[in-house]
Amino acid sequence: MAEVKNFRDYSRNFRDADAPDEETGASFSREPSYQEKIRNHRLIVFYRTIFLLIAAVAIIAFIYVNWHNKVYSESRVLSSTSLTGMSGVTVLPLGQNIIRYSKDGINCMSADGRALWNMTYDMQAPVVRICGETVAVGDYNGNTIYVANSQGTLGSFGTNLPIRDFCVSSQGVVAVILDDDDITRIKLFDTSGKELAAIKATMANSGYPTSMSLSPNAELLAVCYLKESGGSILTGVTFFNFGAVGQNETDNMVSSFKYEDTIIPYDVFLDSSTNMAVSDKSIVFYKGEDVPNDPVVNEIGETEIMSVYNNEDYAGIICAGTAEEGAYKLTVYNTSGKDILEKYFDLDYTDMFFSDDQFVVYNDKHWQLYGIDGTLRFEGEFDESIKAIIPGPSRNRFTIVTADSIDQIELR
């Protein structure tokens, strides 16, 4: 084994070996060792790989940003399917499928017009509630609720008290407000009609339920109660947990919040951990998978809310606009309760929806597609009156439902 006893002399001799010869002027240098050559080669390969990866990421990011923010100039019909039986029906989206309902029944079709399922009934005032790809339909003041999803019918059940309101989870669990004279009962049923839970409310105690919603997994129930207190009105938002956490709480109640001089007519779960309550004064977001808490309050002042729309990622509140900026004002919130967009527009809308970081505003003759940043990406007109626009399998494809056809279109 080689040994260096005096490193200073060894180092000096090593440096002198590279110095030019004083007599001849020639210089001598040490040839790189085999290990050094391998090391240098590996460094070159490493830096070249890093450069190529950075370039690839930059190219992909450039392509994605351009695709994500693409502005379209035309639409093309990919397919068209004839429709019949559209008289007197209301059309709604169920995921990417289509449901039609009336006083006589409800049915579901795919985007290419294939019949998926059908349920008949006789209702005077049918009410439809949707969560994800699950739908429930019941008769206001009636006694029967039908439940289905995109794959097929799930069941139906009857109640022994008149139905005042109801909501459904993505699993098919239904919460129903039932009128029992001086007592209002809230009951949860599965699709076979088995009673899962029951809550009793009176005006003197908790108040009258003005709205309620189930989380998609049916573990949380939010109920907004309105009552009189000291000559003024008071609304309480109460959360019940029917999972493991709520079993240790009285009546499964895990949190509650009170708001004076406030009415909350609309409450909804955006996802299993985000609830939104819309009042005449504010938009309130609650967070928590087990115990909704930490409300984020967005005051709206004296502005009158005209419409509320949401999906699992965003909530949109439409109010009256101004003559200078636009007839309508849309405020978009994310699931943290932060307002991320204020957009004025003039289209005399009848509906809107969010889909894939975009939103569509439309009426029976015109429609507008916006990015979630408020950029107008497409504006178009229809040759005939439409009943609904439904998002398709990609961000530039949509299903248009008219009185006599289903058209699948693509934006370019």
PyMOL commands that set and color helices and strands:
alter all, ss='L'
color gray80, all
select helices_A, chain A and resi 7-16+34-68+245-248+250-252
alter helices_A, ss='H'
color red, helices_A
select strands_A, chain A and resi 75-82+90-94+97-101+105-109+115-120+126-131+134-139+144-149+152-158+163-168+174-180+183-189+195-202+208-214+220-229+232-241+253-260+266-271+274-278+282-287+293-299+305-310+314-322+326-334+339-345+351-354+358-362+366-371+376-381+386-391+397-402+405-411
alter strands_A, ss='S'
color yellow, strands_A
deselect
rebuild
show_as cartoon
